[in-house]
Amino acid sequence: MSYHHYGIDPALVERVKFKMKNPEIKERIKMLLQGVTKADLQNHTKVTRLIGLAAGILGEKLSGSQTTQILQFILAQKIDPSNAFHLIKLWSMFR
Protein backbone atom coordinates (compact mmCIF):
# COMPACT_ATOMS: atom_id res chain seq x y z
CA MET A 1 0.00 0.00 0.00
CA SER A 2 1.25 3.47 -0.87
CA TYR A 3 2.06 6.16 1.67
CA HIS A 4 -0.86 8.15 0.19
CA HIS A 5 -3.29 5.72 1.85
CA TYR A 6 -1.93 6.79 5.24
CA GLY A 7 -2.50 10.49 4.59
CA ILE A 8 1.19 11.34 4.32
CA ASP A 9 1.58 14.61 2.42
CA PRO A 10 3.29 14.09 -0.97
CA ALA A 11 4.93 17.52 -0.56
CA LEU A 12 6.61 16.28 2.64
CA VAL A 13 7.84 13.17 0.84
CA GLU A 14 9.27 15.29 -1.99
CA ARG A 15 11.05 17.61 0.48
CA VAL A 16 12.57 14.61 2.29
CA LYS A 17 13.66 13.03 -1.01
CA PHE A 18 15.34 16.30 -2.03
CA LYS A 19 17.10 16.66 1.33
CA MET A 20 18.30 13.04 1.19
CA LYS A 21 20.30 13.95 -1.94
CA ASN A 22 22.62 15.91 0.35
CA PRO A 23 25.46 13.44 1.15
CA GLU A 24 25.92 14.79 4.69
CA ILE A 25 22.25 14.35 5.59
CA LYS A 26 22.14 10.95 3.91
CA GLU A 27 25.11 9.76 6.00
CA ARG A 28 23.54 11.03 9.23
CA ILE A 29 20.31 9.15 8.44
CA LYS A 30 22.27 6.02 7.53
CA MET A 31 24.11 6.23 10.87
CA LEU A 32 20.79 6.68 12.69
CA LEU A 33 19.36 3.56 11.07
CA GLN A 34 22.51 1.44 11.35
CA GLY A 35 21.74 -1.71 13.32
CA VAL A 36 17.97 -1.22 13.26
CA THR A 37 16.17 -4.58 13.15
CA LYS A 38 12.77 -5.78 12.01
CA ALA A 39 11.74 -5.99 15.67
CA ASP A 40 12.81 -2.37 16.19
CA LEU A 41 10.66 -1.31 13.22
CA GLN A 42 7.63 -3.01 14.78
CA ASN A 43 8.15 -1.33 18.16
CA HIS A 44 5.86 1.70 18.50
CA THR A 45 8.16 3.56 20.91
CA LYS A 46 11.37 2.95 18.96
CA VAL A 47 9.80 3.94 15.63
CA THR A 48 8.36 7.13 17.14
CA ARG A 49 11.83 7.99 18.47
CA LEU A 50 13.45 7.26 15.08
CA ILE A 51 10.88 9.45 13.31
CA GLY A 52 11.63 12.32 15.68
CA LEU A 53 15.40 11.96 15.30
CA ALA A 54 15.15 11.69 11.50
CA ALA A 55 12.89 14.75 11.36
CA GLY A 56 15.48 16.68 13.36
CA ILE A 57 18.29 15.63 11.02
CA LEU A 58 16.17 16.60 8.03
CA GLY A 59 15.06 19.90 9.58
CA GLU A 60 11.38 18.96 9.28
CA LYS A 61 8.90 19.96 11.96
CA LEU A 62 6.25 17.25 12.10
CA SER A 63 2.86 17.69 13.72
CA GLY A 64 1.51 14.98 16.00
CA SER A 65 -0.81 13.75 13.26
CA GLN A 66 2.02 13.62 10.70
CA THR A 67 4.13 11.58 13.13
CA THR A 68 1.20 9.21 13.72
CA GLN A 69 0.61 8.79 9.97
CA ILE A 70 4.27 7.99 9.36
CA LEU A 71 4.31 5.64 12.35
CA GLN A 72 1.25 3.75 11.08
CA PHE A 73 2.81 3.50 7.60
CA ILE A 74 6.10 2.11 8.92
CA LEU A 75 4.42 -0.42 11.23
CA ALA A 76 2.08 -1.61 8.45
CA GLN A 77 4.96 -2.26 6.05
CA LYS A 78 6.53 -4.86 8.38
CA ILE A 79 9.94 -3.82 7.08
CA ASP A 80 12.85 -6.20 7.50
CA PRO A 81 16.03 -4.17 6.87
CA SER A 82 18.00 -7.36 6.24
CA ASN A 83 15.63 -8.45 3.45
CA ALA A 84 16.68 -6.97 0.09
CA PHE A 85 13.18 -7.51 -1.35
CA HIS A 86 11.66 -5.31 1.39
CA LEU A 87 14.18 -2.56 0.70
CA ILE A 88 13.59 -2.70 -3.06
CA LYS A 89 9.82 -2.55 -2.47
CA LEU A 90 10.24 0.56 -0.30
CA TRP A 91 12.61 2.17 -2.77
CA SER A 92 10.09 1.68 -5.59
CA MET A 93 7.36 3.38 -3.52
CA PHE A 94 9.40 6.55 -3.23
CA ARG A 95 11.17 6.83 -6.60
GUDO-120568 format. One record per atom (N, C-alpha, C): atom name; x, y, z. Coordinates in steps of 0.05 Angstrom, whole numbers, plus 5000, padded with zeros to 4 digits. Layout:
<rec><loke>CA</loke><c1>X</c1><c2>Y</c2><c3>Z</c3></rec>
...
***
This chain:
<rec><loke>N</loke><c1>5017</c1><c2>4976</c2><c3>5000</c3></rec>
<rec><loke>CA</loke><c1>5000</c1><c2>5000</c2><c3>5000</c3></rec>
<rec><loke>C</loke><c1>5018</c1><c2>5025</c2><c3>5000</c3></rec>
<rec><loke>N</loke><c1>5010</c1><c2>5045</c2><c3>4986</c3></rec>
<rec><loke>CA</loke><c1>5025</c1><c2>5069</c2><c3>4983</c3></rec>
<rec><loke>C</loke><c1>5023</c1><c2>5087</c2><c3>5007</c3></rec>
<rec><loke>N</loke><c1>5042</c1><c2>5105</c2><c3>5011</c3></rec>
<rec><loke>CA</loke><c1>5041</c1><c2>5123</c2><c3>5033</c3></rec>
<rec><loke>C</loke><c1>5017</c1><c2>5142</c2><c3>5032</c3></rec>
<rec><loke>N</loke><c1>5006</c1><c2>5146</c2><c3>5008</c3></rec>
<rec><loke>CA</loke><c1>4983</c1><c2>5163</c2><c3>5004</c3></rec>
<rec><loke>C</loke><c1>4959</c1><c2>5153</c2><c3>5020</c3></rec>
<rec><loke>N</loke><c1>4957</c1><c2>5127</c2><c3>5023</c3></rec>
<rec><loke>CA</loke><c1>4934</c1><c2>5114</c2><c3>5037</c3></rec>
<rec><loke>C</loke><c1>4935</c1><c2>5120</c2><c3>5067</c3></rec>
<rec><loke>N</loke><c1>4958</c1><c2>5129</c2><c3>5076</c3></rec>
<rec><loke>CA</loke><c1>4961</c1><c2>5136</c2><c3>5105</c3></rec>
<rec><loke>C</loke><c1>4959</c1><c2>5166</c2><c3>5110</c3></rec>
<rec><loke>N</loke><c1>4954</c1><c2>5181</c2><c3>5089</c3></rec>
<rec><loke>CA</loke><c1>4950</c1><c2>5210</c2><c3>5092</c3></rec>
<rec><loke>C</loke><c1>4976</c1><c2>5225</c2><c3>5093</c3></rec>
<rec><loke>N</loke><c1>4998</c1><c2>5213</c2><c3>5086</c3></rec>
<rec><loke>CA</loke><c1>5024</c1><c2>5227</c2><c3>5086</c3></rec>
<rec><loke>C</loke><c1>5025</c1><c2>5246</c2><c3>5063</c3></rec>
<rec><loke>N</loke><c1>5031</c1><c2>5271</c2><c3>5068</c3></rec>
<rec><loke>CA</loke><c1>5032</c1><c2>5292</c2><c3>5048</c3></rec>
<rec><loke>C</loke><c1>5053</c1><c2>5287</c2><c3>5027</c3></rec>
<rec><loke>N</loke><c1>5046</c1><c2>5285</c2><c3>5002</c3></rec>
<rec><loke>CA</loke><c1>5066</c1><c2>5282</c2><c3>4981</c3></rec>
<rec><loke>C</loke><c1>5087</c1><c2>5304</c2><c3>4980</c3></rec>
<rec><loke>N</loke><c1>5079</c1><c2>5328</c2><c3>4988</c3></rec>
<rec><loke>CA</loke><c1>5099</c1><c2>5350</c2><c3>4989</c3></rec>
<rec><loke>C</loke><c1>5120</c1><c2>5345</c2><c3>5010</c3></rec>
<rec><loke>N</loke><c1>5113</c1><c2>5333</c2><c3>5032</c3></rec>
<rec><loke>CA</loke><c1>5132</c1><c2>5326</c2><c3>5053</c3></rec>
<rec><loke>C</loke><c1>5151</c1><c2>5304</c2><c3>5042</c3></rec>
<rec><loke>N</loke><c1>5140</c1><c2>5285</c2><c3>5028</c3></rec>
<rec><loke>CA</loke><c1>5157</c1><c2>5263</c2><c3>5017</c3></rec>
<rec><loke>C</loke><c1>5177</c1><c2>5275</c2><c3>4997</c3></rec>
<rec><loke>N</loke><c1>5168</c1><c2>5294</c2><c3>4980</c3></rec>
<rec><loke>CA</loke><c1>5185</c1><c2>5306</c2><c3>4960</c3></rec>
<rec><loke>C</loke><c1>5207</c1><c2>5322</c2><c3>4974</c3></rec>
<rec><loke>N</loke><c1>5201</c1><c2>5337</c2><c3>4995</c3></rec>
<rec><loke>CA</loke><c1>5221</c1><c2>5352</c2><c3>5010</c3></rec>
<rec><loke>C</loke><c1>5242</c1><c2>5334</c2><c3>5022</c3></rec>
<rec><loke>N</loke><c1>5233</c1><c2>5311</c2><c3>5033</c3></rec>
<rec><loke>CA</loke><c1>5251</c1><c2>5292</c2><c3>5046</c3></rec>
<rec><loke>C</loke><c1>5269</c1><c2>5280</c2><c3>5024</c3></rec>
<rec><loke>N</loke><c1>5257</c1><c2>5272</c2><c3>5002</c3></rec>
<rec><loke>CA</loke><c1>5273</c1><c2>5261</c2><c3>4980</c3></rec>
<rec><loke>C</loke><c1>5295</c1><c2>5280</c2><c3>4970</c3></rec>
<rec><loke>N</loke><c1>5288</c1><c2>5306</c2><c3>4968</c3></rec>
<rec><loke>CA</loke><c1>5307</c1><c2>5326</c2><c3>4959</c3></rec>
<rec><loke>C</loke><c1>5329</c1><c2>5329</c2><c3>4980</c3></rec>
<rec><loke>N</loke><c1>5322</c1><c2>5330</c2><c3>5005</c3></rec>
<rec><loke>CA</loke><c1>5342</c1><c2>5333</c2><c3>5027</c3></rec>
<rec><loke>C</loke><c1>5360</c1><c2>5309</c2><c3>5028</c3></rec>
<rec><loke>N</loke><c1>5350</c1><c2>5285</c2><c3>5022</c3></rec>
<rec><loke>CA</loke><c1>5366</c1><c2>5261</c2><c3>5024</c3></rec>
<rec><loke>C</loke><c1>5387</c1><c2>5260</c2><c3>5002</c3></rec>
<rec><loke>N</loke><c1>5385</c1><c2>5278</c2><c3>4982</c3></rec>
<rec><loke>CA</loke><c1>5406</c1><c2>5279</c2><c3>4961</c3></rec>
<rec><loke>C</loke><c1>5431</c1><c2>5292</c2><c3>4971</c3></rec>
<rec><loke>N</loke><c1>5429</c1><c2>5306</c2><c3>4994</c3></rec>
<rec><loke>CA</loke><c1>5452</c1><c2>5318</c2><c3>5007</c3></rec>
<rec><loke>C</loke><c1>5468</c1><c2>5296</c2><c3>5021</c3></rec>
<rec><loke>N</loke><c1>5493</c1><c2>5291</c2><c3>5012</c3></rec>
<rec><loke>CA</loke><c1>5509</c1><c2>5269</c2><c3>5023</c3></rec>
<rec><loke>C</loke><c1>5513</c1><c2>5270</c2><c3>5053</c3></rec>
<rec><loke>N</loke><c1>5515</c1><c2>5293</c2><c3>5065</c3></rec>
<rec><loke>CA</loke><c1>5518</c1><c2>5296</c2><c3>5094</c3></rec>
<rec><loke>C</loke><c1>5493</c1><c2>5286</c2><c3>5108</c3></rec>
<rec><loke>N</loke><c1>5470</c1><c2>5295</c2><c3>5099</c3></rec>
<rec><loke>CA</loke><c1>5445</c1><c2>5287</c2><c3>5112</c3></rec>
<rec><loke>C</loke><c1>5441</c1><c2>5257</c2><c3>5108</c3></rec>
<rec><loke>N</loke><c1>5446</c1><c2>5248</c2><c3>5084</c3></rec>
<rec><loke>CA</loke><c1>5443</c1><c2>5219</c2><c3>5078</c3></rec>
<rec><loke>C</loke><c1>5460</c1><c2>5202</c2><c3>5097</c3></rec>
<rec><loke>N</loke><c1>5484</c1><c2>5210</c2><c3>5102</c3></rec>
<rec><loke>CA</loke><c1>5502</c1><c2>5195</c2><c3>5120</c3></rec>
<rec><loke>C</loke><c1>5492</c1><c2>5196</c2><c3>5149</c3></rec>
<rec><loke>N</loke><c1>5482</c1><c2>5219</c2><c3>5157</c3></rec>
<rec><loke>CA</loke><c1>5471</c1><c2>5221</c2><c3>5185</c3></rec>
<rec><loke>C</loke><c1>5447</c1><c2>5202</c2><c3>5188</c3></rec>
<rec><loke>N</loke><c1>5430</c1><c2>5201</c2><c3>5168</c3></rec>
<rec><loke>CA</loke><c1>5406</c1><c2>5183</c2><c3>5169</c3></rec>
<rec><loke>C</loke><c1>5415</c1><c2>5154</c2><c3>5168</c3></rec>
<rec><loke>N</loke><c1>5435</c1><c2>5148</c2><c3>5152</c3></rec>
<rec><loke>CA</loke><c1>5445</c1><c2>5120</c2><c3>5151</c3></rec>
<rec><loke>C</loke><c1>5457</c1><c2>5112</c2><c3>5178</c3></rec>
<rec><loke>N</loke><c1>5471</c1><c2>5130</c2><c3>5191</c3></rec>
<rec><loke>CA</loke><c1>5482</c1><c2>5125</c2><c3>5217</c3></rec>
<rec><loke>C</loke><c1>5460</c1><c2>5120</c2><c3>5238</c3></rec>
<rec><loke>N</loke><c1>5439</c1><c2>5136</c2><c3>5236</c3></rec>
<rec><loke>CA</loke><c1>5416</c1><c2>5134</c2><c3>5254</c3></rec>
<rec><loke>C</loke><c1>5403</c1><c2>5106</c2><c3>5251</c3></rec>
<rec><loke>N</loke><c1>5401</c1><c2>5096</c2><c3>5226</c3></rec>
<rec><loke>CA</loke><c1>5387</c1><c2>5071</c2><c3>5221</c3></rec>
<rec><loke>C</loke><c1>5406</c1><c2>5047</c2><c3>5222</c3></rec>
<rec><loke>N</loke><c1>5431</c1><c2>5051</c2><c3>5226</c3></rec>
<rec><loke>CA</loke><c1>5450</c1><c2>5029</c2><c3>5227</c3></rec>
<rec><loke>C</loke><c1>5444</c1><c2>5011</c2><c3>5251</c3></rec>
<rec><loke>N</loke><c1>5441</c1><c2>4985</c2><c3>5245</c3></rec>
<rec><loke>CA</loke><c1>5435</c1><c2>4966</c2><c3>5266</c3></rec>
<rec><loke>C</loke><c1>5405</c1><c2>4963</c2><c3>5274</c3></rec>
<rec><loke>N</loke><c1>5388</c1><c2>4978</c2><c3>5260</c3></rec>
<rec><loke>CA</loke><c1>5359</c1><c2>4976</c2><c3>5265</c3></rec>
<rec><loke>C</loke><c1>5349</c1><c2>4949</c2><c3>5255</c3></rec>
<rec><loke>N</loke><c1>5333</c1><c2>4935</c2><c3>5270</c3></rec>
<rec><loke>CA</loke><c1>5323</c1><c2>4908</c2><c3>5263</c3></rec>
<rec><loke>C</loke><c1>5294</c1><c2>4909</c2><c3>5256</c3></rec>
<rec><loke>N</loke><c1>5284</c1><c2>4887</c2><c3>5246</c3></rec>
<rec><loke>CA</loke><c1>5255</c1><c2>4884</c2><c3>5240</c3></rec>
<rec><loke>C</loke><c1>5239</c1><c2>4888</c2><c3>5266</c3></rec>
<rec><loke>N</loke><c1>5249</c1><c2>4877</c2><c3>5288</c3></rec>
<rec><loke>CA</loke><c1>5235</c1><c2>4880</c2><c3>5313</c3></rec>
<rec><loke>C</loke><c1>5234</c1><c2>4910</c2><c3>5322</c3></rec>
<rec><loke>N</loke><c1>5256</c1><c2>4924</c2><c3>5317</c3></rec>
<rec><loke>CA</loke><c1>5256</c1><c2>4953</c2><c3>5324</c3></rec>
<rec><loke>C</loke><c1>5235</c1><c2>4968</c2><c3>5308</c3></rec>
<rec><loke>N</loke><c1>5232</c1><c2>4960</c2><c3>5282</c3></rec>
<rec><loke>CA</loke><c1>5213</c1><c2>4974</c2><c3>5264</c3></rec>
<rec><loke>C</loke><c1>5184</c1><c2>4965</c2><c3>5269</c3></rec>
<rec><loke>N</loke><c1>5180</c1><c2>4947</c2><c3>5288</c3></rec>
<rec><loke>CA</loke><c1>5153</c1><c2>4940</c2><c3>5296</c3></rec>
<rec><loke>C</loke><c1>5147</c1><c2>4949</c2><c3>5324</c3></rec>
<rec><loke>N</loke><c1>5166</c1><c2>4963</c2><c3>5336</c3></rec>
<rec><loke>CA</loke><c1>5163</c1><c2>4973</c2><c3>5363</c3></rec>
<rec><loke>C</loke><c1>5154</c1><c2>5003</c2><c3>5362</c3></rec>
<rec><loke>N</loke><c1>5130</c1><c2>5008</c2><c3>5371</c3></rec>
<rec><loke>CA</loke><c1>5117</c1><c2>5034</c2><c3>5370</c3></rec>
<rec><loke>C</loke><c1>5136</c1><c2>5056</c2><c3>5381</c3></rec>
<rec><loke>N</loke><c1>5147</c1><c2>5051</c2><c3>5405</c3></rec>
<rec><loke>CA</loke><c1>5163</c1><c2>5071</c2><c3>5418</c3></rec>
<rec><loke>C</loke><c1>5189</c1><c2>5077</c2><c3>5403</c3></rec>
<rec><loke>N</loke><c1>5202</c1><c2>5056</c2><c3>5394</c3></rec>
<rec><loke>CA</loke><c1>5227</c1><c2>5059</c2><c3>5379</c3></rec>
<rec><loke>C</loke><c1>5223</c1><c2>5073</c2><c3>5353</c3></rec>
<rec><loke>N</loke><c1>5202</c1><c2>5066</c2><c3>5338</c3></rec>
<rec><loke>CA</loke><c1>5196</c1><c2>5079</c2><c3>5313</c3></rec>
<rec><loke>C</loke><c1>5189</c1><c2>5108</c2><c3>5317</c3></rec>
<rec><loke>N</loke><c1>5174</c1><c2>5115</c2><c3>5337</c3></rec>
<rec><loke>CA</loke><c1>5167</c1><c2>5143</c2><c3>5343</c3></rec>
<rec><loke>C</loke><c1>5193</c1><c2>5158</c2><c3>5348</c3></rec>
<rec><loke>N</loke><c1>5211</c1><c2>5147</c2><c3>5363</c3></rec>
<rec><loke>CA</loke><c1>5237</c1><c2>5160</c2><c3>5369</c3></rec>
<rec><loke>C</loke><c1>5253</c1><c2>5164</c2><c3>5344</c3></rec>
<rec><loke>N</loke><c1>5254</c1><c2>5143</c2><c3>5327</c3></rec>
<rec><loke>CA</loke><c1>5269</c1><c2>5145</c2><c3>5302</c3></rec>
<rec><loke>C</loke><c1>5257</c1><c2>5167</c2><c3>5284</c3></rec>
<rec><loke>N</loke><c1>5231</c1><c2>5168</c2><c3>5282</c3></rec>
<rec><loke>CA</loke><c1>5218</c1><c2>5189</c2><c3>5266</c3></rec>
<rec><loke>C</loke><c1>5226</c1><c2>5217</c2><c3>5276</c3></rec>
<rec><loke>N</loke><c1>5225</c1><c2>5221</c2><c3>5302</c3></rec>
<rec><loke>CA</loke><c1>5233</c1><c2>5246</c2><c3>5314</c3></rec>
<rec><loke>C</loke><c1>5262</c1><c2>5254</c2><c3>5308</c3></rec>
<rec><loke>N</loke><c1>5280</c1><c2>5234</c2><c3>5311</c3></rec>
<rec><loke>CA</loke><c1>5308</c1><c2>5239</c2><c3>5306</c3></rec>
<rec><loke>C</loke><c1>5313</c1><c2>5245</c2><c3>5276</c3></rec>
<rec><loke>N</loke><c1>5300</c1><c2>5230</c2><c3>5259</c3></rec>
<rec><loke>CA</loke><c1>5303</c1><c2>5234</c2><c3>5230</c3></rec>
<rec><loke>C</loke><c1>5292</c1><c2>5261</c2><c3>5222</c3></rec>
<rec><loke>N</loke><c1>5269</c1><c2>5269</c2><c3>5233</c3></rec>
<rec><loke>CA</loke><c1>5258</c1><c2>5295</c2><c3>5227</c3></rec>
<rec><loke>C</loke><c1>5277</c1><c2>5317</c2><c3>5235</c3></rec>
<rec><loke>N</loke><c1>5290</c1><c2>5314</c2><c3>5258</c3></rec>
<rec><loke>CA</loke><c1>5310</c1><c2>5334</c2><c3>5267</c3></rec>
<rec><loke>C</loke><c1>5333</c1><c2>5336</c2><c3>5248</c3></rec>
<rec><loke>N</loke><c1>5343</c1><c2>5313</c2><c3>5240</c3></rec>
<rec><loke>CA</loke><c1>5366</c1><c2>5313</c2><c3>5220</c3></rec>
<rec><loke>C</loke><c1>5358</c1><c2>5326</c2><c3>5195</c3></rec>
<rec><loke>N</loke><c1>5333</c1><c2>5321</c2><c3>5186</c3></rec>
<rec><loke>CA</loke><c1>5323</c1><c2>5332</c2><c3>5161</c3></rec>
<rec><loke>C</loke><c1>5313</c1><c2>5361</c2><c3>5163</c3></rec>
<rec><loke>N</loke><c1>5311</c1><c2>5371</c2><c3>5188</c3></rec>
<rec><loke>CA</loke><c1>5301</c1><c2>5398</c2><c3>5192</c3></rec>
<rec><loke>C</loke><c1>5272</c1><c2>5401</c2><c3>5186</c3></rec>
<rec><loke>N</loke><c1>5257</c1><c2>5379</c2><c3>5190</c3></rec>
<rec><loke>CA</loke><c1>5228</c1><c2>5379</c2><c3>5186</c3></rec>
<rec><loke>C</loke><c1>5213</c1><c2>5380</c2><c3>5213</c3></rec>
<rec><loke>N</loke><c1>5194</c1><c2>5398</c2><c3>5215</c3></rec>
<rec><loke>CA</loke><c1>5178</c1><c2>5399</c2><c3>5239</c3></rec>
<rec><loke>C</loke><c1>5152</c1><c2>5384</c2><c3>5233</c3></rec>
<rec><loke>N</loke><c1>5149</c1><c2>5361</c2><c3>5247</c3></rec>
<rec><loke>CA</loke><c1>5125</c1><c2>5345</c2><c3>5242</c3></rec>
<rec><loke>C</loke><c1>5104</c1><c2>5350</c2><c3>5263</c3></rec>
<rec><loke>N</loke><c1>5079</c1><c2>5352</c2><c3>5255</c3></rec>
<rec><loke>CA</loke><c1>5057</c1><c2>5354</c2><c3>5274</c3></rec>
<rec><loke>C</loke><c1>5053</c1><c2>5326</c2><c3>5286</c3></rec>
<rec><loke>N</loke><c1>5037</c1><c2>5325</c2><c3>5308</c3></rec>
<rec><loke>CA</loke><c1>5030</c1><c2>5300</c2><c3>5320</c3></rec>
<rec><loke>C</loke><c1>5016</c1><c2>5281</c2><c3>5301</c3></rec>
<rec><loke>N</loke><c1>4998</c1><c2>5292</c2><c3>5284</c3></rec>
<rec><loke>CA</loke><c1>4984</c1><c2>5275</c2><c3>5265</c3></rec>
<rec><loke>C</loke><c1>5002</c1><c2>5265</c2><c3>5243</c3></rec>
<rec><loke>N</loke><c1>5021</c1><c2>5281</c2><c3>5235</c3></rec>
<rec><loke>CA</loke><c1>5040</c1><c2>5272</c2><c3>5214</c3></rec>
<rec><loke>C</loke><c1>5058</c1><c2>5250</c2><c3>5225</c3></rec>
<rec><loke>N</loke><c1>5067</c1><c2>5252</c2><c3>5250</c3></rec>
<rec><loke>CA</loke><c1>5083</c1><c2>5232</c2><c3>5263</c3></rec>
<rec><loke>C</loke><c1>5067</c1><c2>5206</c2><c3>5264</c3></rec>
<rec><loke>N</loke><c1>5041</c1><c2>5208</c2><c3>5272</c3></rec>
<rec><loke>CA</loke><c1>5024</c1><c2>5184</c2><c3>5274</c3></rec>
<rec><loke>C</loke><c1>5020</c1><c2>5171</c2><c3>5247</c3></rec>
<rec><loke>N</loke><c1>5016</c1><c2>5187</c2><c3>5226</c3></rec>
<rec><loke>CA</loke><c1>5012</c1><c2>5176</c2><c3>5199</c3></rec>
<rec><loke>C</loke><c1>5037</c1><c2>5161</c2><c3>5190</c3></rec>
<rec><loke>N</loke><c1>5060</c1><c2>5173</c2><c3>5195</c3></rec>
<rec><loke>CA</loke><c1>5085</c1><c2>5160</c2><c3>5187</c3></rec>
<rec><loke>C</loke><c1>5090</c1><c2>5135</c2><c3>5204</c3></rec>
<rec><loke>N</loke><c1>5084</c1><c2>5136</c2><c3>5229</c3></rec>
<rec><loke>CA</loke><c1>5086</c1><c2>5113</c2><c3>5247</c3></rec>
<rec><loke>C</loke><c1>5069</c1><c2>5090</c2><c3>5237</c3></rec>
<rec><loke>N</loke><c1>5044</c1><c2>5096</c2><c3>5231</c3></rec>
<rec><loke>CA</loke><c1>5025</c1><c2>5075</c2><c3>5222</c3></rec>
<rec><loke>C</loke><c1>5035</c1><c2>5063</c2><c3>5195</c3></rec>
<rec><loke>N</loke><c1>5046</c1><c2>5080</c2><c3>5178</c3></rec>
<rec><loke>CA</loke><c1>5056</c1><c2>5070</c2><c3>5152</c3></rec>
<rec><loke>C</loke><c1>5079</c1><c2>5051</c2><c3>5157</c3></rec>
<rec><loke>N</loke><c1>5098</c1><c2>5059</c2><c3>5173</c3></rec>
<rec><loke>CA</loke><c1>5122</c1><c2>5042</c2><c3>5178</c3></rec>
<rec><loke>C</loke><c1>5114</c1><c2>5016</c2><c3>5191</c3></rec>
<rec><loke>N</loke><c1>5097</c1><c2>5016</c2><c3>5211</c3></rec>
<rec><loke>CA</loke><c1>5088</c1><c2>4992</c2><c3>5225</c3></rec>
<rec><loke>C</loke><c1>5074</c1><c2>4973</c2><c3>5205</c3></rec>
<rec><loke>N</loke><c1>5057</c1><c2>4984</c2><c3>5188</c3></rec>
<rec><loke>CA</loke><c1>5042</c1><c2>4968</c2><c3>5169</c3></rec>
<rec><loke>C</loke><c1>5059</c1><c2>4954</c2><c3>5148</c3></rec>
<rec><loke>N</loke><c1>5082</c1><c2>4966</c2><c3>5142</c3></rec>
<rec><loke>CA</loke><c1>5099</c1><c2>4955</c2><c3>5121</c3></rec>
<rec><loke>C</loke><c1>5114</c1><c2>4930</c2><c3>5130</c3></rec>
<rec><loke>N</loke><c1>5116</c1><c2>4926</c2><c3>5157</c3></rec>
<rec><loke>CA</loke><c1>5131</c1><c2>4903</c2><c3>5168</c3></rec>
<rec><loke>C</loke><c1>5158</c1><c2>4900</c2><c3>5155</c3></rec>
<rec><loke>N</loke><c1>5173</c1><c2>4922</c2><c3>5155</c3></rec>
<rec><loke>CA</loke><c1>5199</c1><c2>4924</c2><c3>5142</c3></rec>
<rec><loke>C</loke><c1>5220</c1><c2>4907</c2><c3>5156</c3></rec>
<rec><loke>N</loke><c1>5234</c1><c2>4891</c2><c3>5140</c3></rec>
<rec><loke>CA</loke><c1>5257</c1><c2>4876</c2><c3>5150</c3></rec>
<rec><loke>C</loke><c1>5282</c1><c2>4888</c2><c3>5136</c3></rec>
<rec><loke>N</loke><c1>5298</c1><c2>4904</c2><c3>5150</c3></rec>
<rec><loke>CA</loke><c1>5321</c1><c2>4917</c2><c3>5137</c3></rec>
<rec><loke>C</loke><c1>5341</c1><c2>4897</c2><c3>5126</c3></rec>
<rec><loke>N</loke><c1>5341</c1><c2>4872</c2><c3>5135</c3></rec>
<rec><loke>CA</loke><c1>5360</c1><c2>4853</c2><c3>5125</c3></rec>
<rec><loke>C</loke><c1>5349</c1><c2>4838</c2><c3>5100</c3></rec>
<rec><loke>N</loke><c1>5325</c1><c2>4844</c2><c3>5092</c3></rec>
<rec><loke>CA</loke><c1>5313</c1><c2>4831</c2><c3>5069</c3></rec>
<rec><loke>C</loke><c1>5314</c1><c2>4850</c2><c3>5045</c3></rec>
<rec><loke>N</loke><c1>5330</c1><c2>4843</c2><c3>5025</c3></rec>
<rec><loke>CA</loke><c1>5334</c1><c2>4861</c2><c3>5002</c3></rec>
<rec><loke>C</loke><c1>5307</c1><c2>4866</c2><c3>4987</c3></rec>
<rec><loke>N</loke><c1>5289</c1><c2>4846</c2><c3>4986</c3></rec>
<rec><loke>CA</loke><c1>5264</c1><c2>4850</c2><c3>4973</c3></rec>
<rec><loke>C</loke><c1>5248</c1><c2>4872</c2><c3>4987</c3></rec>
<rec><loke>N</loke><c1>5248</c1><c2>4873</c2><c3>5013</c3></rec>
<rec><loke>CA</loke><c1>5233</c1><c2>4894</c2><c3>5028</c3></rec>
<rec><loke>C</loke><c1>5245</c1><c2>4921</c2><c3>5021</c3></rec>
<rec><loke>N</loke><c1>5271</c1><c2>4923</c2><c3>5020</c3></rec>
<rec><loke>CA</loke><c1>5284</c1><c2>4949</c2><c3>5014</c3></rec>
<rec><loke>C</loke><c1>5278</c1><c2>4958</c2><c3>4985</c3></rec>
<rec><loke>N</loke><c1>5278</c1><c2>4939</c2><c3>4967</c3></rec>
<rec><loke>CA</loke><c1>5272</c1><c2>4946</c2><c3>4939</c3></rec>
<rec><loke>C</loke><c1>5243</c1><c2>4955</c2><c3>4937</c3></rec>
<rec><loke>N</loke><c1>5225</c1><c2>4942</c2><c3>4951</c3></rec>
<rec><loke>CA</loke><c1>5196</c1><c2>4949</c2><c3>4951</c3></rec>
<rec><loke>C</loke><c1>5193</c1><c2>4978</c2><c3>4961</c3></rec>
<rec><loke>N</loke><c1>5206</c1><c2>4984</c2><c3>4983</c3></rec>
<rec><loke>CA</loke><c1>5205</c1><c2>5011</c2><c3>4994</c3></rec>
<rec><loke>C</loke><c1>5216</c1><c2>5031</c2><c3>4975</c3></rec>
<rec><loke>N</loke><c1>5239</c1><c2>5025</c2><c3>4963</c3></rec>
<rec><loke>CA</loke><c1>5252</c1><c2>5043</c2><c3>4945</c3></rec>
<rec><loke>C</loke><c1>5233</c1><c2>5050</c2><c3>4921</c3></rec>
<rec><loke>N</loke><c1>5220</c1><c2>5029</c2><c3>4911</c3></rec>
<rec><loke>CA</loke><c1>5202</c1><c2>5034</c2><c3>4888</c3></rec>
<rec><loke>C</loke><c1>5178</c1><c2>5051</c2><c3>4896</c3></rec>
<rec><loke>N</loke><c1>5169</c1><c2>5051</c2><c3>4921</c3></rec>
<rec><loke>CA</loke><c1>5147</c1><c2>5068</c2><c3>4930</c3></rec>
<rec><loke>C</loke><c1>5154</c1><c2>5097</c2><c3>4928</c3></rec>
<rec><loke>N</loke><c1>5180</c1><c2>5103</c2><c3>4932</c3></rec>
<rec><loke>CA</loke><c1>5188</c1><c2>5131</c2><c3>4935</c3></rec>
<rec><loke>C</loke><c1>5205</c1><c2>5142</c2><c3>4913</c3></rec>
<rec><loke>N</loke><c1>5207</c1><c2>5127</c2><c3>4890</c3></rec>
<rec><loke>CA</loke><c1>5223</c1><c2>5137</c2><c3>4868</c3></rec>
<rec><loke>C</loke><c1>5212</c1><c2>5161</c2><c3>4855</c3></rec>
***
